[in-house]
Amino acid sequence: MRAVRANQATLLRQNYLGMKDSADVPEPNRFSSTTYDFAVQLRRPEAASAHRADPLLHLVWHDYPGEWFEQDASSEEEAKRRVSNFRALLNSDVAILLIDGQRLVDHAGEEERYLRSVLGSMRDVLESVKDELLDGSAGLEQFPRIWMIALSKADLLPHLDVDSFADLVVRKAGYELSVLRQSIATLVVADDALSVGEDFVLLSSARFEPGRIVFEDQVGVDLLLPIASLLPIERGNRWAQLRLLPNEVARRLLRNAAHVARFAAWGARIAGRLPGKLALLATLIDLEAVERLAQLGHDELVEAHNRAVARNEGARAAATQFLLQIKKAEEEKVLARSTR
């Protein structure tokens, strides 16, 4: 995976080296968000191709300042910038709401104070920009339909696995989570096809110690690409089969999946289980093949992955690798996916 923009690649590496070598943490910027575009390509022997292959997919990360969900805009210009940047979010497939592990440690025994505040603030922010986002429409067709909750700095709370983290959020702030979902539902058409606070993941980019930052013990970071790639396909397929989406919205969602995850298209055919024209579209991105791979046991999936690598089937190799990562994370209680 590489940053598409050379200047971003340089700055990201500078930040990484500063943390690794000097324990220098980049200064936060509360006034603007940053969008990072990463291209994902398979590693190939130099002799395998005389030219750089096209990326399998792109991962776009919209990084929003946490202060946006805790404080009012300090100026009209900042308020306009927030709306503009939230519009960029509309093209995303997955939104990840970070719960700060340090804040949970600071509120040990009364975690509800922080959790209710952060979920309530998210709702307030969405409500404050709702009219601008809708722009007169009854609801948005293109909008993140998967809102995952992630525990950042998970290394500070080693006693929490993903299930106990999910239980903590629901037990301490279940009402606020429900209200947030209702608020998001007012922004989209077909709000039954919406997962808010049903998927959870643990994240830790490094372990922070006095005078040094250790990157060897990361948790969940390697899941971001599989999550962004496979969850929209898996969930969109399920919603389409249950007819929870209008045909036009479903077509757009599945078309996005085809663009974002071309690795899913390797030749099987849908047996007419999707309504109308969706069946034709589904044959192009082969959703059933993804389902079949997902049902394989660990050893079978490893065998399928090794076979794809040996045959230089890059798309299939990527998909099987992502599924192996997701299954391992679920077994290790790092990731919990919705079953709805």
Secondary structure, DSSP 8 states (H G I E B T S, - for coil): -EESSHHHHHHHHHHHHHHHHH-------SS--EEEEEEE-----GGG-SS----SEEEEEEE--GGGGTS--SSHHHHHHHHHHHHHHTT-SEEEEEEEHHHHHHTTT-HHHHHHHHHHHHHHHHHHTHHHHHTT-S-BSSS--EEEEEEETGGG-TT--HHHHHHHHHHHHHHHHHHHHHHHHTTBSSTTS-EEEEEEEE-BS-EEETTEEE-TT-BSGGGHHHHHHHHHHHHHHHHHHTT-S-HHHHHHHHHHHHHH-GGG-SS----S-S-THHHHHHHHHTHHHHHHHHTS-HHHHHHHHHHHHHTT-HHHHHHHHHHHHHHHHHHTTSEE----
